[in-house]
Amino acid sequence: MYLLRAPTDALAPFIESYWFLSSEHGPVDLRVDVFVDGRADLIFNYGAPYLRQVGHGAAVAHAASNLDAQRLTPIRIIQRGAVRVVGVRFRLGGVGPFARCDLWRHTGGTPAPVMVFGPAIGALEAELDALGPDAAAARLDAFFVDNLRLGAGRPAFDRALVAMGASQGGTSIEAIAGAAGTSQRHLERLFARQVGLTPKTVARVLRFQAALRTLMRDPGVPLTQVAADLGYFDQAHFIRDFRAMTGGVPRGYRGYFPVEGPTDFAPNVVAFVQDDGGGEPAPS
């Protein structure tokens, strides 16, 4: 069973949702292909270990809770058996206000929650284990509200992120720094602290996500048009970026977009293996 709960309004700019996965109605057999989207998940794992495969590497078992931090390669998550997970899905740049460290230290990693959020999160993890989704969401709200620290540089970071999003990653970093009212060097430091990626890399991710949404909403759009509209140097560059961030090629993701998906939907491919006979998700 997979459930979502929305955070309180004060946390909505930073946290997309709380999510809950359990096998209370029978063993889970789940596969999720996660594309590069600049977001991170805090995972409290109370059940069976899950497998996490980075790119085409070997799958690694994770039994302990962790922050699945920023990454520039797609991953595959496989969960089977007696699963019980409480998760926090952060927005792009959403971890920074709660982190007690510079996030660049954990890019590409899966650090223990205490390494990122401090010792207080240990008590939270212990409490969540006994709570249902509604009570857990309320407890998560209380924790994150109490630990929200924006810092002096956050307004400039937010202005930069808004400018990047408005241009779908197509504006120069010099122009982004100008819109944020800061220097390029300071912008680099802000992004290292708040996201763990450089501004140029975040812009690349936003441009890729815009391309992915275009393909999924409009299956008939020519790839050359997508590449040109989003400022890729050429179609080959577009395809290389796409393959690096999904593990597949653009034509494999045409038309895949949930009708109910929000405007900032960062699509991932989910397959309940017991329902689909074990077949692959979106073609690649």
Number of C-alpha atoms within 10 A of each C-alpha: 13 9 12 16 16 16 21 17 10 12 17 14 14 21 25 19 21 23 20 21 19 19 17 11 7 11 15 21 18 19 21 17 21 20 25 25 25 25 21 23 21 21 22 24 21 19 18 17 20 20 17 21 17 17 16 11 9 10 16 13 15 14 14 17 21 21 23 21 23 24 21 20 18 21 22 19 18 21 22 17 16 16 22 21 19 24 22 22 19 23 19 21 26 21 27 27 19 20 20 16 15 18 21 19 14 19 18 15 14 19 18 18 22 16 15 21 20 15 11 12 17 13 9 16 18 12 13 19 15 9 14 11 17 13 12 21 25 15 16 21 20 14 15 20 14 10 17 16 14 12 9 8 15 18 13 19 27 15 18 25 22 15 20 25 18 12 16 20 26 19 16 14 19 14 14 26 22 17 16 20 15 17 13 17 10 14 24 18 19 23 25 19 25 25 28 27 23 17 26 16 15 23 24 20 21 25 23 25 24 20 20 24 20 19 23 20 16 14 14 11 13 11 20 13 11 18 20 13 11 17 15 19 10 12 15 13 11 23 19 14 19 21 15 16 23 24 20 18 18 21 15 14 22 20 16 18 19 11 7 7 10 8 7 11 14 19 20 19 15 16 20 17 17 12 10 10 9 13 11 13 17 15 11 13
